[in-house]
Structures are given as C-alpha cells and as structure tokens.
C-alpha cells in the first residue's frame, strides 16, 4: 500500500468511522498525464458510513474533499468517490 493510500485511509477512517473503505490507486494507469507528472495520484474511493445519512451526493463528496483538504492540491490529482450509507448497501 502506497504512502498516499495510507494517508487517504487514515484521514477518511478518522473522519467517518466507515463500515467499509476501499481505496484503489490507479496512478500507474495515468503515466504521462499532466497530473501524474506533477506528482499527484489518481484514486478511486468507495466508502460506506452513517456520516452520509440524509446527505445528497454533492454533500457527501464535499465532506470527503474537505477531509482530504490540502492533499487534493498536492498528493491527489484525481479522485473518484462512491459514498454510501449503510442502509444503501443492505440487500
């Protein structure tokens, strides 16, 4: 697991106490991309937390971006977010 992945996991775990958190580092797929040249990584995050209860998609994404803060300007170039409530994940 890369340092960036660990940083993302730590920040999101602290902020949301998720029941599920999957982080995929797709940076290697973007070699040569301008964001990759500047050092920013490409990540896909799937997070399930009750912190998203009653929040629409935009509000959920804003919460995640707020938690990652400055890393969005330096260590993360692209972030795909799939944020769900526990109820949404029940069969």
C-alpha positions as CSV (number, residue, x, y, z in Angstrom):
1,X,0.0,0.0,0.0
2,X,1.5,3.4,-1.0
3,X,2.0,6.2,1.4
4,X,-0.7,8.2,-0.3
5,X,-3.2,5.4,0.1
6,X,-2.3,5.1,3.8
7,X,-2.8,8.8,4.2
8,X,-6.2,8.7,2.5
9,X,-7.2,5.7,4.6
10,X,-6.1,7.3,7.8
11,X,-7.9,10.6,7.2
12,X,-11.2,9.0,6.0
13,X,-11.2,6.5,8.8
14,X,-10.7,9.2,11.4
15,X,-13.4,11.4,10.0
16,X,-16.1,8.9,9.1
17,X,-15.5,5.7,11.0
18,X,-16.6,3.8,7.9
19,X,-18.1,0.3,7.8
20,X,-16.4,-0.2,4.5
21,X,-13.5,1.7,2.9
22,X,-11.8,0.6,-0.3
23,X,-9.1,2.7,-2.0
24,X,-7.7,1.8,-5.4
25,X,-4.6,3.6,-6.6
26,X,-4.9,3.9,-10.3
27,X,-1.9,6.3,-10.7
28,X,0.0,3.8,-12.8
29,X,-2.7,3.9,-15.4
30,X,-2.1,7.6,-15.9
31,X,1.7,7.7,-16.6
32,X,2.5,10.7,-18.7
33,X,-0.7,12.5,-17.7
34,X,-0.1,16.2,-16.6
35,X,-1.3,15.4,-13.1
36,X,0.9,12.4,-12.9
37,X,3.9,14.5,-13.9
38,X,3.3,16.9,-11.1
39,X,3.2,14.0,-8.6
40,X,-0.5,13.8,-7.9
41,X,-2.1,10.4,-7.8
42,X,-5.3,9.0,-9.2
43,X,-7.6,7.2,-6.7
44,X,-11.0,5.5,-6.5
45,X,-12.6,5.6,-3.1
46,X,-15.6,3.6,-2.0
47,X,-16.8,4.5,1.4
48,X,-19.8,3.4,3.5
49,X,-20.6,5.4,6.6
50,X,-23.5,6.6,8.6
51,X,-22.0,10.1,8.4
52,X,-23.6,10.3,4.9
53,X,-27.2,9.7,6.3
54,X,-29.5,12.4,5.0
55,X,-26.9,13.9,2.7
56,X,-27.2,14.1,-1.1
57,X,-24.4,13.0,-3.4
58,X,-22.9,16.5,-3.7
59,X,-22.8,17.0,0.1
60,X,-21.2,13.6,0.6
61,X,-18.5,14.4,-2.0
62,X,-17.9,17.8,-0.3
63,X,-17.4,16.1,3.1
64,X,-14.8,13.7,1.6
65,X,-13.0,16.6,-0.2
66,X,-13.0,18.7,3.0
67,X,-11.4,15.8,5.0
68,X,-8.7,15.3,2.4
69,X,-8.0,19.1,2.3
70,X,-4.6,20.1,1.1
71,X,-3.8,16.7,-0.2
72,X,-6.2,17.5,-3.0
73,X,-3.8,20.2,-4.2
74,X,-0.6,18.1,-3.8
75,X,-0.8,14.4,-3.4
76,X,-4.1,13.7,-5.2
77,X,-4.7,14.8,-8.8
78,X,-7.9,12.8,-9.4
79,X,-10.4,11.2,-7.0
80,X,-13.5,9.2,-7.9
81,X,-15.8,8.9,-4.9
82,X,-18.5,6.3,-4.3
83,X,-20.0,7.4,-0.9
84,X,-22.9,5.3,0.5
85,X,-24.9,5.0,3.7
86,X,-25.1,1.6,5.4
87,X,-28.8,1.4,4.5
88,X,-28.0,1.8,0.8
89,X,-25.7,-1.2,1.0
90,X,-28.2,-3.6,2.6
91,X,-29.5,-6.3,0.3
